Amino acid sequence: MSVSLAKGQNGPLDVSDVVVSVQLAAAADLSALLVTSNGKVRSDADFVFFNQPTGPGVQLVPNPGGIASLRVSLAGVPVDIEQVRAVITLDDASSNFGRSAAPTARVSDAAGNVLYEYVIDGLTTESIVIALEVYRRQGAWKVRAVGQGYAGGFAALVTDHGVSVDDAPAPPPPTPVAAPAPITPPSSVAPTPPAYNQPPQQQPSYNAPPVPPAPPAYNQPPAYNQGPTPPAYPPAQQPAYNQQPTYNQAPPAPPVQNQPPAQQPEVSLVKGRPVSLTKGQKVTLRKEGGVALTMIQMGLGWDPIKKSGLFGSRTADVDLDASALLYADGNLVDVCYYGQLTSKDGSVRHMGDNLTGDGDGDDEVMLVDLQRVPAHVTTVIFTVTSYRGHTFEQVSNAFCRLVDSTTNSELARYTLQGGMAFTGMVMAKVYRANGEWKLQAIGEGIQAKHAGEAAPQLGRFLTA
């Protein structure tokens, strides 16, 4: 039976090998710092992390689809090492532990039996935390719950423990600074003389028509002799002094501010010319010539962002999942996703799960037979959710595209611009309107890691 630890508590270890693991909704890394009595590593070899997975007596054990664990062979830890500190670092340094449930650190024996469990609560803005430490005390090994958030960043954490950071990213080049605007002289500086005293090269052309409503500058009297200010005219009523009449000129356009806001136009599909959709834009699923589409495929794709960190470059295993949710008016009646690859009526099929986003083209594909979609189904919504809790801030090139399955030609594409702090995305929907099918690009973020969490949030997308 495991023992629950609170922050600062410790407990004995009477086994020879232990495994430190972490349960956390967000993507993160587990690493270890082996320190001596002065709290420092002896050399960089005492830092165990993803680019150096083995250290003296400590090994980082990969966990496909999850966070790696640390295997500590207590007998193999050098005698001058006093503590093995387990550190959790979020993949997304701009995120923090306060945005998800508190992480849980566990210490197990070699057979997998959990000995101690520590829920690291109280974290808010931190993205790094020393979870716990395995340490020596009077010749025996113990474990202590630490839970110390680190505000200085990962580089500061490891350098404070004596690790050399030689390959830190170079600072960005300085941003060019625009030339400063002319400085208005203070009141103590003599005022600029009137325009009529300016050198000749600065005088306006005598042959040029003066600009209304003011008379030419060279005819202006000094300010102290100025008469009453002439009345102001609305722009359209200003007299045009000395201007030549214009002929055959079109009437002026109405003021922009009085025009209604622009609406996204509904576009038509044209053979050989795929449509580039913008957010909210709609398209009728009827090809050029009025032929209705029958078999379509919705391709969804993404690429994980490759990160260059302090200790090397790597790509996070971002596992996004495509789902299609079928609605009869406002009621969810069926779903097609990685756990049910075909809808119950057979009209929608999922062509297989992609766990990483690697490769070109579509990462996951949904086939929709519009002729087989039951008459009571009015809307099919396509979502993409992040199974491991990565946000779309860690994803690039996210897109959905509509393909005519009969000819395998792309008809329309919607590309998600910019990452968002969401674990789910409502990409698009196909829906019935006046007896025909239409597609609408949506691109709205939600917090959901699978279709079951997404479904309760989709009601607002059901109206056309």
N, C-alpha and C positions, 0 to 999 in steps of 0.2 A: 504494500500500500504506500502511495507517494505521500510526501510531507509538503504542505504548502508553506512557503516562506513569505514573510513580509520584508519590506526594505530594511536592510541592515542585519537581518537575522542570518545565522549560519547553522550548519549541521555537519556531522562527521561523514567521511567517506571510508567505508571498510572494504572497498573493491579495488582491484588493480587497474581496471580500465573504465573510463566513463565516456559518455557521449553527450555533448551539449547541443541541443536543438532549439529552434525557435518557431513559434506559430504566429503568423502575422498576415493580415489581409493584403497589405501593400507589398510591392516588390522590394526586396532588400537583400543585403549581403551579411554574412556572418564571418568575422575574422577574429584572430587571437593575437594578443601581445604577451610575450613571455618576458617578465621583468624580474630584476634582481631586487635586493632589499632597498635600493635607492629609488625604486620605481621606474627604472630605465631598462631598455633592452641592452644586451651586450653588443649586438651588431644587428644589421638589417636581416640576418638569417632568423632572428627571433620574432619576426613579424610574419604570420601565416594569413594569407588572403588569396583571392581567386587567381592572381598571377604568380603566386608562390605558395602552392597548396600544402607544402610539407615543411615542417620545422622540427626541432629536436623534441621528440616525444609527442608531437601534435600533428594531426593530419586533417585537412579539410576534405570532407566526403561529399561529393556532388549528390544532389537530389533532383532528378529530372522532374520538371514541372513545379518545383518548390525551392525553398531556401536550403542551401547546403548546411551540413552539421559539422561539428568539431569532435574528432575522436582523440581523447587524451589518454596516452599510456603513462600512468603515473610513475612507473618504474623507469621509463625512458626519459623523463624530464631531468635535465642536468641538475646537480645538487646545488648550484649557485642560483638557480631560478626559484624565486619565492612564490610567484603568483602567475597564473595563466588567466588573463582577462579576456572575456568574450565580449565582442563589440558588435552591435547591430547598426548597419548603415543603410538608410533608404537609398534605393536606386536613383530616385528623383530628388536631388539636393534642394530643389525649390519647394518641395513638399515638407510635411512634418508629421509627427506621430499623432498629433491631435486630430488629424483628418480621418482616422480609422480607429477601429477598436484597439484597446491596449494590447501590446505584444505579450506573449507568454513564453518564458524561457524554461526549458526542462533539462534535468540532468538524469540520465538513464545509465544502467549498467550495460555491459557488452551484449547481453541477451535481449535488450530492449525494455527491460522493466524500469518504469519511471521511479526514481528515488526522490527527487525534489521537483517542485513546480513553483514558479514565481511569476505572477501577473504583474507586469511593470506598469502600474497605473501612475497617474499624475503627470504624464508627459503632455506637453502642449505644442510649443513652437520648435522643439528640437527635431533634427533629422538624424542625429547620431546619439547612441546611448551605450554606456558600458553596462551590460545586462547583469552579469555576475562574474565571480572569479573563483577559480579553484586554487587553493593556497595551502602552504605548509604551516603547521603550528606544532612546535615541539616534536618534530619527527613524524607527525601524522598529517594526513591530508584532510582538508575540509572544503566546504563550498559556502560562499556568502552571497546573498542577494544584494546587488549594488544599486542598479537603477539610476545611475548618474548620467543625466543628459549633458551633452557637450555642445556649447554654443559657438565654439571657435571654428567649427568645420573639421572635415576629415584630416586635412593636411596638418592643422594645428594639433589635433589629437595625437597623431602618430609622431610628429616632431617633438611634442612635449614628452613623449616616451622614449625619445632618443633615436627614432628612425630617420634616416637620411632621405630627403625628398629631392632628388637631383633632376627628375624629369617633369617637374611641374610645368603646366602650360605657360607659354610666353604671354606676357600681358598684351592686350590688343593694341594695335597702332593708334597713336593719338588721333582724335577726330579733328579734321581741319576746322580751323576757326575762321568764321567769316570776318571780313574787314569791318571794324567798328563803324557805326554810323557817325556822321559829323557831330561834334559836341557843341551844343548851344552855349555861346559865351555867357558868363555870369553878368549880372546887371552892372558890375563895375566897369566892364569893357565898353568902350564907346560904341554906340549903335551904328549899324551899317548905314551909309548915306543913302538918301532917296535914289530911286532908280534913274531919275533924269541926270544924276551926276556920275553914272557909271561910265567906264571907258567905252568908246564907240563900238568895239567888237561885241559888247554885251547888249547893245541896243537891239530891240526887235526890228525886224524888217519893216520899212515904211510902206512897202507895197503889199504886205500881207494883210488880209482882213483881220481886224481886231477880234478878239475872242469875247463874246458876250458873257455876262452882262456888263463887265467892267470896261471902261474906255482904255485905250493903250496906255502903257505905263509911263511913256515919255511925256504924255499930256497931263499926268496927274499932278496936282498941286501938292505941296508938302502937307503933312498930316495936320499941322496946327492951323492951316487955312481952309481945311476941308469943310464943305457945307454939309447939310443934312444928308443922311444916308438915303439913297433912292430906294423906292419900294422893291421888295423881292418878288420875282415872278416864279410861278411854278415852272418846272423844266420845260413843259410842253408849250408854255406861253411866252418864253423868252423871245424878245425881238431879235431878229437876225440882222445885225448891222452890216450894211455894205456887202452882204452875201449874195452871190448869184443864184437865181432860181434854178431848181433842179426839175428835170422833166422825166416823165414815165416812171417815177419812183413808186414802188409798191407801198401800200399803207403800212404804218408801223405795227409790229406784233403786239398783242395785248400784254400787259404787265405779267411777268412770271409769277409774282406772288399771289395773283388771283386765280392761278390755274390749279385744278385738283391734282393731288399727288399721283405720280405715274404708277400704273399698274403693270405687274409682270405680264407680258403678252403670252398668250397660249400659242405654241408653235406646232407645226405639222411635220410629220416625218417624211423625208424625201429620200428616195433610193440613192445610195451612194454618198449621201451627205449627212453624216452623223451630227446630231444637235449637241451643242455644248450648253448644258443647263446651268442656270443659276439658282440659288436658294429660293424655294417657293414657286419656281416656274413649273408650268404644267404642259403636257404634251398628249395629244390624242393618239391612242394606239391603233392608228389606221394609216396604212402606207399610202404613198402617192398613187392616185388612181382610185382611192376609196376602198381598197381591199383591207378588211379587218385582219389584224394579227391573231394568230391562234396559239402558237407555241413561242413563248419568250423565255429567255434566261436572264436572270439578274446576277451579274458578276460583281463580287465585292473584293477589294484588294487593299493592301496596306504594306508598309515597310517599317520595321523597327528602326529607331534612330541609333546609329552607331555613336557611342560616347567615347571621348578621349579623356580619360581620367588621369590622376596623378601617377598611377602605377600601370599604365597601359591602356589600350583601346579594346573595347568589346561591344557586343550587341546584346541587349536584353532580350530574353525569350518572351516576346509579347504574343500571347495567345488570344487572338480575337476570334469570335464565333459569329457567324451569320445565322439569322433566324428569320422565318416568315410566320407572322401571326395572322390568322384568318378571323375576320369579324363579320357577324350578321347584325347589321346596324351597329348598336353599341355593345354587343355581347361577343366575347371571345369564344369561338366554337372549335378551333383547332390550332395546332402549332406544328411547324416543321423546323427541326434544329438538330444538333449533333446527337441528341439522345433519342430522336424519332425522325429518321431520315426521310420518311414519306408521310404526308398528311393522311388522315384516316380515309378521306375520299379519293386519294391518289392523284389529286390535281397538282400538288406541289411536291417536288423532290429535292432533297439536299444531296449534293454529289460528293460529300466527304469533308472531314475536318482537317484544317491546316493548323498546326500547333505553334508555328513560329512566324509566319508571314514571309518566309524566304521564297525566293524565286520571282520570276517576272510574270506579268499578267494577273489574271484573277487568282486570288488565294482561296476563295470559296465561291461556289456557284449554286444558285437555286433555279430549278427549272419549273416553269408554271405553264400548265396547259389550260389556257383561258376557256376553252370549250368544256372542260371537265369541272371547272369550279362550280360548285352547287349554286343554284339560282338564289338561295337565301344569303349567300356570302356576298357582301357588298364591298369589302375592303380587305386587301392584303398589305400589311405593313412589314417592311424589311428593316431589321435592326442589326447592329453590330455591337457586341458586348465583350468586355475584357475579362476573361475567365480568371486570371491571376491578379486582377485589381490594378493593372497598369492604367494610367490615364492616357487620353489622346495627346497629351503633351509629349509623350514618348513615342509617338507614331507619326510617320510622314507618308505622303502620297496616298492618303486614304481616299478611295473613290468607289462609286458604284456605276455600273453601266448596263444598259439595256441592249440585248442582242436578239435579233430575229433567229430563232433556232432553226427555222426551215432553210434559210440561206446562209446562216452563220455570219451575218453582217451586223456590225454595230450600228445601232439606231440613235442612241443618246448616251451621254456620259455626264455625271455630276462629280466634281472633285471637291473634297473638303479642304477649304483654305484655312491653314493655321491650326495649331493644336489647342485643345481645350481641357480644362481640369475635370473631365468627366470620364467615367468608366464605361459608358455606353453611348451609342449614337443611333438616332432614328434617321436612317439614310433616305428612304423614299417609300412611296406607297403606290399601288395600283388600285383603282376604285371604279365602280360603275357610276356613270352619269348619263342620264337620258338614253339608256339602252346601249351604251358603248363603254369600253374600258379606256381609262386615262391613267397617265403616270404623273406623279408630282414629286419633285426633288424637295427634301425637307432639311436634312442636315442639322438637327437639333440635338443637343447633349442631354443625357440623363445619367443618373447614378444607378447602374445595374451591371452585374457580372454574368448574368445568364437571362434567358428569355423569361423565366418565372418572375424575376425581379423587375423586368422591363414591362411586363403586361399591365400592371396596375397604373402605369404612368402614361399609357398611350391613348387614353380617352380623348384628350384634346386634339389629337391628330385625325380623328374620325370624320370631322366635318370637312366637306370639300372646300 
